[in-house]
Amino acid sequence: MTTPPLPPPYHGADFNGPLSDAHAARLIRDLGPLDGSRIVDIGCGWAELLLRALAGEPTATGFGIDLDEGAVAHGRANARARGLADRVELAVGDAGAWSGTHADVVVNNGSSHVWGGDPVTHTANALEAVAGLLGPGGRFLFGECFWLREPTRRELEAMADIPRAQYRSLPDLVDLALSRGFRLRALSQATLEEWDRFESRYARNWEDWLERNPDSPDADGVRARADRHRDFWLRGTRETLGFAYLSLIRV
């Protein structure tokens, strides 16, 4: 715990990922008609995409689950402020251990890790788990990373927490989804601008804190975290790691 505390990472953000308002609206449209649908967001964070989908379809209902109590509380507050609280339940819990209920649409956006296991198997684990939750014709919005190109040794060193085998090329990611019982309805990927806005927001969280608290005993530690993040981003993931949004149909 820093003194004073750092604000939450979602402070001032809409999405916990590289996504713009216009892109989010397109992803929701790509899922097809949502009237009467039950939408389940697994690893939801503050469930912004789920809330926007519900706002656009007054007959749909939603459920989201995430371990982060602060993020879930933020999502609940947003739901109340938008008049959606009676149509959505946001729960604090282990999404990987959740037994599931009926779902017409599942969202798993940048959260394939919630099913646990070796990071190399996270993508396959997510696809297999969601295939078991959906019946034929069910829709799945899957947000996952992929390699834009083969990373160099130095880039992988900067991305110390990401094994090379954790991700694959975009065609191979789509092939993996098809092999787990899905067909591809639509595909898009985060732009470099969306990535830069996302990463800059995290960097700004630390930099704003340092500007306000230069004499804090924790300033050196916060500065070191900010510097590690900058190297991870600029020397590692930027223009190397992509983020794909797959709109899938269960067959």
ABEGO torsion letter per residue (X at the ends): XBOBBBBBAABGBABBEBBBAAAAAAAAAAAEBABGBBBBBBGAEAGAAAAAAAAABAABBBBBBBABAAAAAAAAAAAAAAGAAAABBBBBEBAAABAEBBBABBBBBGAAAAAEEBAAAAAAAAAAAAAAABBBGBBBBBBBBBBABBBBAAAAAABAABBAAABBBAAAAAAAAAAAGBBBABBBBBBAAAAAAAAAAAAAAAAAAAAABAABAAAAAAAAAAAAAAAAAAABABGABBBBBBBBBBX
